[in-house]
Amino acid sequence: MPMILELNSGDTAWILTSAALVLLMTPGLALFYGGMVRAKGVLNMMMMSFISMGVIGVLWVLFGYSMAFGNSVGGLGIIGDPFEFAGLQGLLTNDPEATYPALAFVAFQACFAIITVALVSGAIADRASFGAWTVFAILWGTLVYFPAAHWVFAFSSDDGSVVGGWIANVVGAIDFAGGTAIHINAGTAALALALVVGPRIGFGTKPMRPHNMTLVMLGAALLWFGWFGFNAGSAVAANGLASLAWVNTLAATAAAMLGWLLVERFRDGHPTSLGAASGIVAGLVGITPAAGAVNPVGAIILGAIAGIACAYAVGLKYRLGYDDSLDVVGVHLVGGLVGTLLIGFLADPATSGDPAEPAAAGLFYGGGFDQLGKQAIGAFSVMAFSFILSYAIAWVIKKTIGWRISSVDELSGIDLAEHSEAGYDLSPVYYTNKVQRTLVLTKDDMPETAKTGASK
């Protein structure tokens, strides 16, 4: 007979706080991505993240949670029953085997689903119809993310009454907070999407620099802040494991930023703010699957490798010719692979906190290649699944409603074309007869003080 546990207010508070932190990451991502594009596309880029909050938030309540965490259909570990918790029915009463309300876990995992979809959008900046992206977000969340989350995050019950996903329960791969289901999944989808949609006009021949590094740095800071909820919250309790995940998230991210900056210093001659922000994200991605499986020194090693690897990987798009606009492939796919596979080397059995019941051991801790093999199966299975389905969804959209805005709209700016707005209004404005008119000033229009400066 299962043990009946009482609700723990500390665990509940930590999970709900973590959910809020993870939800904040999506606006943080919007700022991060928004600053990286050109000024004429900042609003569209941010809207792609915000619409993900809208559509996935609704789908999660209707059937997404059930597909991810419902009892596996046919006991195969492929997909949860979409009707078991449809509309979150049956979750108003609490699980007697958990120390937190069921809806607290629903809230926490909803924010994971939202940001995973939003991550993909960075691959197609400046050129994709907002309507096409919205349709893709709906289809991809339903057909790709929800099943992948079931594979990785849904665990079977001890008594066998609930069957979870095959990667978590049959393969036994470790993915503490989403290296496979989130980052490898999103990075692979970004690659498929970039291939189907095609490159921006001028890609590889014209400079397409970030227009606002202040936004990028602010976005990176919010992502790092929110990621403590992402990783430490995945312990689903206010305990020692959450503390370990918190410290590992700090250590790996710091090491990754330093690793990326060192690559820039020796390769390019100067460290950059974009490199620092990108290194932060690379470290966060890398430690995500391993946050509860490695010790803090292992986290530093993992983070440094992730930062260096991703710093080199972002250049692959120029060599191979795919336009992954904001380096989702180079950071999230590569960083996710690095973090997931390094668990096979760095997993420390002492992280269980109980010498009598050690956790999985990596190669460097006497575990042999067993865990590395499990990690590889999990990583490359999600990668193959994501690429095939993402490419298919993107291709169908291309052949039906179409992906691309017109060349004229792309060159003049997607913000005006898709949203009838501009991110910045920096032009002089005059009011004549109460009608607003925007004028382009010539030298003759300038006041005498400005003429003097212009002549110089």
Buried (B, 14 or more C-beta within 10 A) or exposed (E): EEEEBEEBEEBBEBBBBBBBBBBBBBBBBBBBBBBBBBBBBBBBBBBBBBBBBEBBBEBBBBBBBBBBBBBBBEEEBEBBBBEBBBEBEEBEEBBEEBBBBBBBBBBBBBBBBBBBBBBBBBBBBBBBBBBBBBBBBBBBBBBBBBBBBBBBBBEBEEEEEBBBBBBBBBBBBBBBBBBBBBBBBBBBBBBBBBBBBBBBBEBEEEEBEBBBBEBBBBBBBBBBEBBBBBBBBBBBBBBEBBEBBBBBBBBBBBBBBBBBBBBBEEEEEEBBBBBBBBBBBBBBBBBBBBBBBBBBEBBBBBBBBBBBBBBEBBEBBEEEEBBBBBBBBBBBBBBBBBBBBBBBBBBBBEBBEEEEEBBBBBBBBEBEEBBBBBBBBBBBBBBEBBBEBBBBBBBBBBEEEEBBBEEEBBBEBBBBBBEEEBBEEEEEEEEEEEEEEEEEEEEEEEEEEEEEEEEE
